[in-house]
């Protein structure tokens, strides 16, 4: 079911056009070298029954991260903006005079918001309950998710990129580790934060006097047998910078972070840290809640967090069909929700709900229907607030930031090689809103920024009378 292609073709046969493309859009497409047959767009005032502009709207496109709109809206509407997920802390044995003689169990519950800082709070709670030493093993229970292991480089052969981390029921900071870089004399200082005992850093970076623009392009990174090798040049003009990396499997990252933070908190541990199931005899100690779903959805959409979106899809499936969470349950939950809301998207192809996929598909018309339906949901304001604001934050922070249009559009972005998409809302006359969807799938899509900006300008104009 996960790889089911409905109408297994890129384009549907019925293609609607509401008149010719406006001259400014047509001109921008020609300058970018993108044929109009490779775009799908819809502009429609929320109060209108029909679009004021539509082109290629029935075509089926790769949505990239615009797919997150379906995942987050389905979750917010189904579960409510205040929904949280719990990491349970349990123990075996006895606790006396600050010493746990037995095993500690961390049972993952699919918390997408368990950052390094929040994991520190969890461990501080453990210390606050009087435990300073653990004489036993730390068991990491990942049973809430039942998904196959995947090669982190499978999608784009870039396994160290944080978006390629595999989701896990218990993971810290979506498995991302910070690599801090900074000039130090005539060298480059490089350190992992937190330090990972299992990874050694071999720093061969040189310092140069180039401009900081595109600084990551000058770096060469590889991980071989737990040796992280840094090569290339780093501009002194960059000062201190952070590069986020996916270095270890989630279990190992949790183990490393636990050991480091527990020591910082003055705790001691004599035993192993390993994956394991929660024993039936384990006793509950406390539960640690995630951030509310409204904030999780904001991080997913504003910053286009792929790992969090995948976790949300898995959690949605477990909520509707019971644990353990699987990809199949997540897809079925999305489709069931769409059916309940009478949102029929026959061309929809789902893989992971994040858009980090070569096979996911949807049309501009279906996305426009979703966005036009959203104001009916009690969760609409949380959903709308989760979108990046043009020229102000997230993936749109630098787009048209010095233009009068800044702050007048809330749009989810979606980018892959050959894909540049936008979908969301724009503000126009008298505080009213329009739905805007623009999907571009073409080899020259990376040159599509002027097309997107021309469409945003056009959409903010009052509709024709």
ZIWOLIN-V622734 format. One record per pair of residues at least 12 apart in sequence whose ideal C-beta (glycine too) atoms are under 6 Angstrom apart, sorted by the first residue. I is the first residue (numbers start at 0). J is the second residue. Records with the same first field share a line. If there is no record, write none. Layout:
BEGIN
I: J, J
END
This chain:
BEGIN
0: 327
1: 326, 327, 330
4: 348
5: 345
6: 346
9: 59
10: 58
11: 57, 59, 346
13: 57
14: 57
15: 53, 56, 57
16: 54
17: 50, 52, 53
20: 54
21: 457
23: 453
24: 453
27: 449, 450, 453
28: 450
31: 443, 446, 447, 450
32: 443
33: 441, 443
37: 440, 441
38: 55, 439
39: 55, 56, 58, 60, 363, 438
40: 54, 363, 437
41: 53, 56, 363, 367, 436
42: 433, 435, 458
43: 367, 434
44: 433, 462
45: 432
51: 462
56: 363, 364
57: 362, 364
58: 362
59: 346, 360, 362
60: 438, 440
61: 418, 440
62: 354, 361, 413, 420
63: 354, 413, 414, 415, 418, 420
64: 303, 354, 413
65: 411, 413, 420, 422
66: 354, 359
67: 299, 300, 308, 354
68: 411
70: 308, 311, 312, 352
71: 296, 299, 300
72: 373, 382
73: 333, 336
74: 311, 315
75: 296, 378, 381, 382
76: 376, 378
77: 336
78: 292
80: 292, 293, 378, 381
81: 291
82: 292
83: 288, 289, 291
84: 108, 109, 110, 289
85: 108, 286, 288
86: 108, 110, 287
87: 106, 286
88: 284, 285
89: 104, 281, 283, 284
90: 103, 282, 284
91: 278, 281
97: 129, 131
98: 132
99: 130, 133
100: 134
101: 135
102: 135, 136, 138
103: 133, 137
104: 138, 140, 277, 281
105: 139, 169
106: 140, 277
107: 141, 143, 168, 169
108: 143
109: 143, 168, 310, 314
110: 289
111: 295, 307, 310
112: 289, 290, 295
113: 171
114: 172
115: 172
118: 171
119: 260
121: 287
122: 260, 261, 264
126: 264
131: 266
132: 267
133: 268
134: 269
135: 270
136: 270, 271
137: 272
138: 275
139: 169, 250, 253, 274
140: 276, 277
141: 167, 168, 169
142: 276
143: 168, 322, 323
144: 168, 313, 324
145: 323, 325
149: 165
151: 163
159: 220, 244, 245
161: 175, 243, 245
162: 305
163: 245
164: 245, 306
166: 306, 309, 310
167: 249
170: 249
171: 253, 256
173: 306
174: 245, 249, 252
175: 243
176: 191, 244, 246
177: 192, 241
178: 191, 242, 244
179: 192, 241
180: 233, 240
181: 239
182: 206, 235
185: 206
187: 204, 206, 233
189: 202, 229
193: 256, 259
195: 255
197: 225
198: 225, 227, 246
199: 226
200: 227
201: 226, 228
202: 229
203: 230
204: 229, 233
205: 232
206: 233, 235
207: 232, 234
209: 234
211: 234, 236, 237
214: 234, 237
217: 231, 232
218: 231
219: 231
250: 274
254: 272
293: 381
296: 385
297: 385
300: 385, 386, 411
301: 387, 393
302: 393
303: 394
305: 353, 355
308: 352, 353
309: 351, 353
312: 329, 352
313: 329
315: 329, 332
316: 328, 329, 332
319: 332
330: 349
344: 365
346: 360, 362
347: 361
348: 360
354: 413
363: 436, 438
366: 422, 436
367: 434, 436
370: 434
371: 434
386: 409, 411, 423
388: 409
389: 405, 408
390: 405
391: 406
394: 412
407: 426, 459
408: 425, 455
409: 423, 424
410: 423
411: 423
417: 442, 444
418: 440, 444
419: 439, 444, 447
420: 438
421: 437, 451
422: 436
425: 458, 459
427: 459
428: 461
433: 458
435: 458
437: 454
END
